């Protein structure tokens, strides 16, 4: 009897607390003690057919800004571009603190460029952006590096994968090798080769992890993730990321040994990101900087973040791009006419051609809209009470702009499941609703590199090859509608060289 009384009293106190808390948050389904809205979120997404479709259902019921409690944690979801601009751009300081817990913090532990905050984040993000710029980001040197890897990769595939009149490759392997080599060259001055055991394991396990990971993994406490009781989940989902981190650490150790032995000599500015970071470490040491955050341990986390961000998102977008183009030969035909008209069909496409290729620009924007890599975006955490769209939001709440929901808003993009670059040509105002690299102070630091890669690789593929599916054309449909990342279809593709 006493136990029942305690249980009922506790339940009543929790219910009153939750009711009061919901009065200081945007509208949403009423949460239950402990589990919040987990049950409603799971059911709504399952019934709608995916996480993004589930968010649209909540939007229909509660409006452009709504609250979903994930356990005891309220999360506020913004699904309108005007509100996103007002909060994350105009009031960037209020919405700039990254929420890092569970999966986001599993390896990083508050470090790196993705999960850190405060002075640490500002210092390391600033250093990363400056270093990437120094190595050519946004300049002709970057274009040369991208095109060098593009030419090398397809020449290499021509030697090993040429049959039936073209280069036959698996789409994932093709673009992972190409894009992975570009970012790896910037970071550690090494390209990946076919049949590289480490790289193949990286891709194989990484694909499984990204398909298994869900938004809920971001809310499992770190202590629980590292406990024996949770190892069944942790090893399955985050084991591959431990492998990436371990690989990065080995590369750093190898570089340090090469410097000590004299095998690697650093120039004044260094050859890559690792060199630049080591030079910064030495400078801080000479300047007597106390408690410098530039350490080998933090270098490993920064490299981990930059590699994952620079490789996975762009290569995945290119796989989506080819899936879209294989299903729409009329788009390919129009792209060829535009690009041959600009280049004469006798030279490679350059970033300087961008003002003269409006259809290619629209096509890439439409690919990124269709791809929308994240089913659920990462969260920021409020450190003070504020207001969003006229509704109060209390400190401690997590806030995110749901990019995929913006990119599939039927009120903005008619027939949003259809790949249609011409719609962006007809209505240029639609572009303001496309924010594939995020918004505000925490937007992707590799945006310039990714945009250059997507433009140069897509455009030159169209100029150099005819694209053919090996077997039936892949569906423009994700294989992971409930995962954290929106994985593309798996397919083989044939690149048939165009005689010039």
C-alpha positions in Angstrom: 0.0 0.0 0.0 2.8 2.4 0.9 4.6 1.6 -2.4 1.4 2.3 -4.4 1.0 5.6 -2.5 4.6 6.6 -3.3 4.2 5.7 -6.9 1.0 7.6 -7.3 2.5 10.7 -5.6 5.6 10.6 -7.7 3.5 10.2 -10.9 1.4 13.2 -9.8 4.4 15.4 -9.1 6.0 14.4 -12.5 2.7 15.2 -14.3 2.4 18.6 -12.7 6.1 19.3 -13.5 5.6 18.3 -17.1 2.4 20.4 -17.4 4.2 23.5 -16.1 7.2 22.8 -18.4 5.0 22.6 -21.5 3.6 26.1 -20.7 7.1 27.4 -21.4 7.6 25.6 -24.7 6.0 25.6 -28.2 3.0 23.4 -28.7 3.4 19.6 -29.0 2.0 16.3 -27.8 1.7 16.1 -24.0 4.6 14.0 -22.7 4.5 11.1 -20.3 6.8 10.9 -17.3 10.2 9.5 -18.1 9.5 8.4 -21.7 8.3 11.8 -22.9 6.9 11.5 -26.5 9.0 8.5 -27.5 6.0 6.4 -28.1 4.2 9.0 -30.2 7.3 9.9 -32.2 7.9 6.2 -33.0 4.3 5.5 -33.9 3.9 8.7 -36.0 7.1 8.1 -38.0 6.3 4.4 -38.5 2.8 5.2 -39.7 4.0 8.0 -42.0 6.8 5.8 -43.4 9.9 7.7 -42.1 11.3 10.3 -39.7 10.9 13.2 -42.1 7.3 12.3 -43.0 6.7 12.0 -39.2 7.9 15.5 -38.7 5.5 16.7 -41.3 2.6 15.1 -39.4 3.6 16.9 -36.2 3.9 20.1 -38.2 0.3 19.7 -39.6 -1.0 19.3 -36.1 1.1 21.7 -34.1 2.4 24.3 -36.5 5.8 25.4 -37.9 7.5 25.2 -34.5 6.7 22.3 -32.2 8.0 20.5 -29.2 8.8 16.7 -28.8 10.0 15.4 -25.5 12.7 12.7 -26.0 12.5 11.2 -22.5 12.9 14.0 -20.0 14.4 16.3 -22.6 12.3 18.8 -24.5 13.3 19.3 -28.2 12.0 22.1 -30.3 11.8 21.6 -34.1 11.7 24.5 -36.5 10.3 23.7 -40.0 10.0 27.2 -41.6 12.9 29.0 -43.3 11.8 32.5 -42.2 11.7 31.4 -38.5 15.1 29.6 -39.0 16.7 32.8 -40.4 15.3 34.9 -37.6 16.5 32.6 -34.8 19.8 31.1 -36.2 21.1 34.0 -38.2 19.7 37.2 -36.6 20.0 35.8 -33.1 23.0 33.5 -33.7 24.5 34.0 -30.3 21.4 32.7 -28.6 21.2 29.6 -30.9 24.9 28.8 -31.2 25.5 26.3 -28.4 25.9 22.7 -29.7 24.1 20.0 -27.7 26.6 17.2 -27.4 25.6 14.1 -25.5 25.3 10.4 -26.3 26.3 9.5 -29.8 27.5 13.0 -30.7 29.9 13.0 -27.8 30.8 9.3 -27.7 34.3 9.7 -29.0 34.6 13.5 -29.0 33.9 14.1 -25.3 33.3 17.8 -25.8 36.2 18.3 -28.2 36.6 18.7 -31.9 34.7 21.0 -34.3 31.3 19.4 -34.3 30.6 18.8 -30.6 32.6 21.5 -28.8 31.4 24.9 -27.5 32.7 28.2 -26.2 36.3 29.3 -26.7 37.5 25.8 -27.6 35.1 25.6 -30.5 35.8 29.1 -31.7 39.5 28.5 -31.7 39.5 25.2 -33.5 36.9 26.1 -36.0 38.8 29.3 -36.8 42.0 27.3 -37.2 40.4 24.7 -39.4 38.9 27.4 -41.7 42.1 29.3 -42.0 44.2 26.2 -42.7 41.8 25.0 -45.4 41.9 28.4 -47.0 45.7 28.4 -46.9 45.7 25.1 -48.7 43.5 26.5 -51.5 39.9 26.4 -50.3 38.1 29.0 -52.5 41.1 29.5 -54.8 42.3 27.9 -58.1 44.6 25.6 -56.1 41.6 23.8 -54.7 40.1 23.3 -58.2 43.4 21.8 -59.3 43.4 19.3 -56.4 39.8 18.2 -57.1 40.5 17.8 -60.8 43.7 15.9 -60.2 41.9 13.4 -58.1 39.0 13.2 -60.6 41.3 12.4 -63.5 43.3 10.0 -61.5 40.3 8.1 -60.2 38.7 7.5 -63.6 41.9 6.7 -65.3 42.5 4.1 -62.6 39.0 2.7 -62.9 39.5 2.5 -66.7 42.4 0.1 -66.1 40.6 -2.1 -63.7 36.8 -1.8 -64.3 36.4 -1.3 -68.1 33.9 -3.7 -69.7 30.8 -3.5 -71.9 32.2 -0.3 -73.5 32.5 1.6 -70.2 33.7 1.8 -66.6 31.5 -0.3 -64.5 31.7 0.5 -60.8 29.6 0.4 -57.6 28.4 4.0 -57.0 29.4 4.0 -53.3 32.9 2.7 -54.0 33.4 5.1 -56.9 32.5 8.3 -55.0 33.9 7.3 -51.6 37.3 6.7 -53.2 37.2 10.0 -55.2 35.8 12.3 -52.5 37.7 10.5 -49.7 41.0 11.0 -51.5 40.3 14.7 -51.9 39.7 15.3 -48.2 42.5 12.9 -47.2 45.0 14.7 -49.4 44.1 17.9 -47.6 44.4 16.4 -44.2 47.3 13.9 -44.4 48.6 14.2 -48.0 47.5 10.7 -49.0 45.0 9.4 -51.5 43.1 6.2 -51.1 43.7 3.3 -53.6 41.5 0.5 -54.6 41.7 -2.6 -52.4 43.0 -0.6 -49.5 42.0 -2.9 -46.6 41.6 -0.1 -44.1 39.5 2.0 -46.5 37.3 -0.9 -47.5 36.7 -1.7 -43.8 36.0 1.9 -43.1 33.3 2.0 -45.8 31.7 -1.3 -45.1 31.3 -0.7 -41.3 30.5 2.9 -41.8 27.6 2.2 -44.0 26.1 -0.3 -41.6 26.6 2.2 -38.7 24.9 5.1 -40.5 21.9 2.9 -41.4 21.5 1.7 -37.9 22.0 5.0 -36.1 18.9 6.9 -35.2 18.1 10.3 -33.6 17.4 8.5 -30.3 21.1 7.5 -30.0 21.9 11.2 -29.5 19.9 11.1 -26.2 21.4 8.0 -24.5 23.6 9.3 -21.6 27.3 8.8 -22.2 27.8 6.8 -19.0 25.1 4.4 -20.2 26.6 4.1 -23.7 29.9 3.1 -22.2 28.4 0.6 -19.7 28.3 -3.1 -20.2 24.5 -3.1 -20.3 24.5 -1.0 -23.4 27.4 -2.5 -25.3 25.1 -4.5 -27.6 24.0 -1.2 -29.1 27.2 0.8 -28.7 29.4 -1.6 -30.5 26.9 -2.1 -33.4 26.4 1.5 -34.1 29.5 3.3 -32.9 32.2 0.6 -33.3 32.9 1.8 -36.9 33.5 5.4 -35.6 36.0 4.0 -33.1 37.8 2.4 -36.1 37.9 5.8 -37.9 39.3 7.5 -34.8 41.9 4.7 -34.4 42.9 5.1 -38.0 43.3 8.8 -37.6 45.4 8.3 -34.5 47.7 5.9 -36.4 48.2 8.4 -39.1 49.2 11.1 -36.6 51.6 8.7 -34.8 53.1 7.8 -38.2 53.7 11.5 -39.1 55.3 12.2 -35.7 57.7 9.3 -36.2 58.5 10.4 -39.7 59.3 13.9 -38.5 61.5 12.6 -35.6 63.4 10.3 -38.0 63.9 13.1 -40.6 61.8 11.2 -43.2 59.3 14.1 -43.3 60.5 17.6 -43.2 58.0 20.4 -42.6 58.0 23.6 -44.6 57.2 26.9 -42.9 53.4 26.5 -43.5 53.3 22.7 -43.8 52.0 20.4 -46.5 48.6 19.5 -45.0 46.3 19.9 -42.0 48.4 17.7 -39.8 51.5 19.7 -40.5 49.7 23.0 -39.8 48.4 21.7 -36.5 51.8 20.4 -35.4 53.3 23.8 -36.3 50.6 25.5 -34.2 51.4 23.2 -31.3 55.1 24.1 -31.5 54.3 27.8 -31.7 52.0 27.7 -28.6 54.8 25.8 -26.8 57.4 28.5 -27.7 55.0 31.3 -26.8 54.4 29.8 -23.4 50.7 29.3 -23.9 49.3 27.7 -20.8 46.8 24.9 -21.2 46.9 25.1 -25.0 44.1 23.0 -26.6 46.3 22.2 -29.5 47.4 18.7 -28.5 47.9 15.4 -30.3 44.7 14.1 -28.7 42.7 17.1 -29.9 44.3 16.8 -33.4 42.9 13.3 -33.6 39.4 14.6 -32.8 39.6 17.5 -35.3 40.8 15.2 -38.0 38.0 12.7 -37.2 35.4 15.5 -37.5 36.9 17.0 -40.7 37.2 13.5 -42.4 33.7 12.4 -41.5 32.2 15.8 -42.6 34.3 16.1 -45.7 33.9 12.5 -47.0 30.6 11.1 -46.1 28.2 13.9 -46.9 29.7 14.8 -50.3 30.2 11.2 -51.5 26.6 10.4 -50.5 25.3 13.4 -52.3 27.1 12.3 -55.5 25.5 8.8 -55.2 22.1 10.6 -55.0 23.1 12.8 -58.0 23.8 9.9 -60.3 20.7 8.0 -59.1 18.6 11.1 -60.1 20.4 11.5 -63.5 20.1 7.8 -64.4 16.3 8.2 -64.0 16.1 11.5 -65.9 18.1 11.3 -69.2 16.2 14.5 -70.4 18.0 16.4 -67.6 21.4 14.9 -68.7 20.7 15.9 -72.3 20.0 19.5 -71.3 23.0 19.6 -69.1 25.2 18.4 -72.0 23.9 21.1 -74.3 24.6 23.8 -71.7 28.1 22.5 -70.8 29.2 21.9 -74.4 28.0 25.4 -75.2 30.1 26.8 -72.4 33.3 24.7 -72.9 33.1 24.0 -76.6 33.3 20.3 -75.6 37.1 20.6 -75.8 38.1 21.5 -72.2 37.2 20.7 -68.6 34.5 22.6 -66.8 36.0 25.2 -64.3 34.6 27.0 -61.3 35.0 30.2 -63.3 32.2 28.8 -65.6 29.6 28.8 -62.8 27.9 32.1 -63.8 27.3 30.7 -67.3 25.8 27.3 -66.2 22.5 28.1 -64.6 20.9 24.7 -65.4 23.8 22.8 -63.8 23.6 25.1 -60.8 19.9 24.4 -60.5 20.5 20.6 -61.0 23.0 20.5 -58.1 20.6 22.4 -55.9 17.8 20.0 -56.7 20.1 17.0 -56.0 20.9 18.4 -52.6 17.2 19.0 -51.9 16.4 15.4 -52.9 19.4 14.0 -51.0 18.9 16.1 -47.7 21.5 13.9 -46.0 20.2 14.1 -42.5 16.7 12.8 -41.7 17.0 14.7 -38.4 19.4 17.6 -37.9 21.8 18.1 -35.0 20.6 20.1 -32.0 21.6 23.3 -30.3 20.9 23.9 -26.6 19.5 27.1 -25.2 21.4 28.7 -22.3 18.8 31.3 -21.7 15.0 31.7 -22.0 13.9 33.1 -25.3 11.0 33.3 -27.8 10.5 31.5 -31.1 7.7 32.6 -33.4 6.0 34.3 -30.5 6.1 31.2 -28.3 8.2 31.0 -25.1 11.1 28.5 -24.9 12.8 27.9 -21.6 16.6 27.6 -21.1 17.9 24.0 -21.4 15.6 23.1 -24.3 17.2 21.7 -27.4 16.4 23.4 -30.7 17.0 22.4 -34.3 16.1 23.5 -37.8 14.9 20.3 -39.6 16.6 20.7 -42.9 14.9 17.7 -44.6 11.5 18.9 -43.5 12.2 22.3 -45.1 13.4 20.7 -48.3 10.3 18.5 -48.6 7.7 21.2 -47.6 4.8 20.7 -50.1 3.7 24.3 -49.6 7.0 25.4 -51.0 8.1 22.5 -53.3 5.2 21.2 -55.3 5.6 17.4 -55.9 8.6 17.4 -53.6 9.4 13.8 -54.3 10.0 14.5 -58.0 13.4 15.4 -59.2 12.8 18.6 -61.2 15.7 21.1 -61.6 13.5 23.3 -63.9 11.3 24.2 -61.0 14.3 26.0 -59.4 14.9 27.8 -62.8 11.3 29.0 -63.0 11.2 30.2 -59.4 14.6 31.5 -58.2 13.0 32.4 -54.8 12.9 28.6 -54.0 16.7 28.6 -53.5 16.4 30.5 -50.2 14.6 27.5 -48.7 17.6 25.2 -49.5 20.2 25.1 -46.7 21.9 21.7 -47.1 25.0 22.8 -45.1 23.0 24.1 -42.1 22.4 27.6 -41.0 24.0 30.1 -38.6 27.2 29.9 -36.7 27.3 26.1 -36.7 26.9 25.6 -40.4 29.3 23.1 -42.1 32.9 24.5 -42.2 33.6 22.5 -45.4 30.8 24.1 -47.4 33.1 25.8 -49.9 35.0 22.5 -50.6 31.8 20.5 -50.9 30.2 23.0 -53.4 33.4 23.0 -55.5 33.4 19.2 -55.5 29.8 18.8 -56.5 30.1 21.4 -59.3 33.3 20.1 -60.8 32.6 16.4 -60.5 29.0 16.5 -61.7 29.7 18.9 -64.6 32.8 17.0 -65.8 31.1 13.6 -65.6 28.4 14.9 -67.9 31.0 16.3 -70.3 33.3 13.2 -70.3 30.8 10.3 -70.1 27.4 8.9 -70.9 25.8 7.5 -67.8 24.1 4.1 -67.9 22.6 1.9 -65.2 24.0 -1.6 -64.8 20.6 -3.4 -64.6 17.5 -1.4 -63.8 17.8 2.2 -62.8 17.9 2.7 -59.0 14.9 4.1 -57.3 15.2 7.6 -56.1 14.3 6.4 -52.6 16.3 6.1 -49.3 17.2 2.8 -47.8 17.2 4.2 -44.3 14.0 6.3 -43.7 14.3 6.0 -40.0 18.1 6.4 -39.6 19.9 9.6 -38.6 21.3 9.7 -42.1 19.2 9.4 -45.3 21.2 6.7 -47.1 20.9 6.6 -51.0 20.0 3.5 -53.0 22.7 0.9 -53.7 23.5 0.4 -57.4 26.1 -0.1 -60.0 26.7 2.5 -62.8 28.5 2.4 -66.1 30.4 5.5 -67.3 30.8 5.3 -71.1 33.6 7.6 -72.4 32.5 10.3 -74.9 34.9 10.5 -77.9 36.1 14.1 -78.4 
